[in-house]
């Protein structure tokens, strides 16, 4: 009976986290509105991948985005035309194309993060200091749990 009650508690907690995630995503979406006139959502995702894996090739980008190579290539063409992305021959294989953000691309991502943080700050200021600390502790542990392999959870 205790296992059923614990399972029910975790299910209710998952619903609460889901609801909070929706609120967080609404803040992120509102912040993204400023970038929407310059890049699409898929272009923004591509920029984030290139930022994380500077020098990634087109095949790697397509795999990371879950798209076919020709679609990723067209996406990159649009980002190059917008001045957000640069293509250079690869260091080890000159036939490969390495992708890099331009200064403009980096600046756009910095602006987006700045706007997100500004909006998040406004929300956090409406919370009590103890609630903010509890949220940060919980999010930190949540991040650790996401990164932990499932096998570690089953043996713990």
ChimeraX attribute file (.defattr): number of C-alpha atoms within 10 A of each C-alpha:
attribute: neighborCount
match mode: 1-to-1
recipient: residues
	/A:1	6
	/A:2	7
	/A:3	8
	/A:4	9
	/A:5	10
	/A:6	11
	/A:7	12
	/A:8	12
	/A:9	12
	/A:10	12
	/A:11	12
	/A:12	12
	/A:13	12
	/A:14	12
	/A:15	12
	/A:16	12
	/A:17	12
	/A:18	12
	/A:19	12
	/A:20	12
	/A:21	12
	/A:22	12
	/A:23	12
	/A:24	15
	/A:25	12
	/A:26	12
	/A:27	18
	/A:28	18
	/A:29	13
	/A:30	14
	/A:31	21
	/A:32	21
	/A:33	12
	/A:34	14
	/A:35	16
	/A:36	13
	/A:37	8
	/A:38	13
	/A:39	19
	/A:40	14
	/A:41	11
	/A:42	12
	/A:43	18
	/A:44	20
	/A:45	14
	/A:46	21
	/A:47	27
	/A:48	16
	/A:49	18
	/A:50	22
	/A:51	18
	/A:52	10
	/A:53	14
	/A:54	14
	/A:55	21
	/A:56	20
	/A:57	19
	/A:58	20
	/A:59	17
	/A:60	17
	/A:61	23
	/A:62	20
	/A:63	12
	/A:64	13
	/A:65	14
	/A:66	10
	/A:67	13
	/A:68	12
	/A:69	15
	/A:70	12
	/A:71	11
	/A:72	22
	/A:73	16
	/A:74	11
	/A:75	17
	/A:76	22
	/A:77	15
	/A:78	15
	/A:79	23
	/A:80	18
	/A:81	11
	/A:82	13
	/A:83	14
	/A:84	23
	/A:85	22
	/A:86	19
	/A:87	19
	/A:88	14
	/A:89	14
	/A:90	15
	/A:91	11
	/A:92	7
	/A:93	9
	/A:94	10
	/A:95	10
	/A:96	16
	/A:97	18
	/A:98	20
	/A:99	25
	/A:100	22
	/A:101	22
	/A:102	18
	/A:103	12
	/A:104	13
	/A:105	23
	/A:106	17
	/A:107	13
	/A:108	19
	/A:109	18
	/A:110	12
	/A:111	16
	/A:112	18
	/A:113	15
	/A:114	13
	/A:115	19
	/A:116	19
	/A:117	15
	/A:118	14
	/A:119	15
	/A:120	15
	/A:121	11
	/A:122	11
	/A:123	12
	/A:124	14
	/A:125	10
	/A:126	9
	/A:127	12
	/A:128	10
	/A:129	11
	/A:130	9
	/A:131	11
	/A:132	14
	/A:133	12
	/A:134	12
	/A:135	14
	/A:136	12
	/A:137	12
	/A:138	12
	/A:139	12
	/A:140	11
	/A:141	12
	/A:142	12
	/A:143	11
	/A:144	11
	/A:145	13
	/A:146	9
	/A:147	9
	/A:148	11
	/A:149	10
	/A:150	10
	/A:151	8
	/A:152	9
	/A:153	9
	/A:154	7
	/A:155	6
	/A:156	5
